[in-house]
Amino acid sequence: MKNQQTKSAMVPAAADAGMDYSVSPCINVCVMNPQTALCDGCQRSLDEIAAWGSAGEAQKRAIWQLIRQRRAAR
């Protein structure tokens, strides 16, 4: 997983252009997958979901990057 996080840090700024990281990734399909420990809808962990409301911009951006990695790995 560490390699994936390193790769996400190398994503060109243009790939993030126009992305509003303050928007919640929730799509109202709230089902926790026991095998992945991620929500099947938004691809966040319970810790990420719980932290979202008080997360700063940098933390939300990091969570969104993890979500994109998880979706790409499916």
C-alpha positions in Angstrom: 0.0 0.0 0.0 2.9 2.3 0.7 3.9 2.3 -3.0 0.3 3.3 -4.0 0.5 6.2 -1.6 3.8 7.3 -3.1 2.3 7.1 -6.6 -0.7 9.2 -5.6 1.7 12.0 -4.4 3.2 12.0 -7.9 -0.1 12.7 -9.7 0.3 15.8 -11.7 -1.5 18.9 -10.4 -3.5 19.0 -13.7 -5.2 15.7 -12.7 -6.6 17.5 -9.6 -7.6 20.6 -11.4 -11.2 21.6 -10.6 -11.6 18.9 -8.0 -13.6 20.1 -5.0 -12.2 18.1 -2.1 -14.7 19.4 0.4 -17.5 17.5 -1.3 -18.3 14.3 0.6 -17.6 11.1 -1.4 -20.7 9.5 0.1 -23.1 8.2 -2.6 -25.7 6.9 -0.1 -24.8 3.2 -0.6 -23.6 2.7 3.0 -22.7 -0.9 3.2 -19.5 -1.9 5.0 -17.7 -4.8 3.2 -16.3 -7.2 5.9 -13.6 -8.4 3.5 -12.1 -5.0 2.7 -13.3 -3.0 5.8 -14.4 -0.3 3.3 -17.8 1.1 2.4 -19.0 -0.5 -0.9 -20.4 2.9 -1.9 -17.7 5.5 -1.2 -14.7 3.2 -0.6 -13.8 4.8 2.7 -12.9 3.1 6.0 -15.0 3.7 9.1 -12.2 5.9 10.5 -12.2 8.0 7.2 -16.0 8.4 7.3 -15.9 9.4 11.0 -13.1 11.9 10.4 -14.7 13.6 7.4 -16.8 16.2 9.2 -13.8 17.7 11.1 -11.1 17.0 8.5 -9.1 19.8 7.0 -8.6 20.3 3.3 -5.3 18.4 3.2 -6.9 15.4 5.0 -9.9 15.4 2.7 -7.6 15.6 -0.3 -5.6 12.6 1.0 -8.8 10.6 1.5 -10.0 11.4 -2.0 -6.6 10.2 -3.4 -7.0 6.9 -1.5 -10.5 6.5 -2.8 -9.3 7.0 -6.4 -6.6 4.3 -5.8 -9.1 1.9 -4.4 -11.5 2.4 -7.2 -8.7 1.9 -9.8 -7.6 -1.3 -8.1 -11.1 -2.9 -8.4 
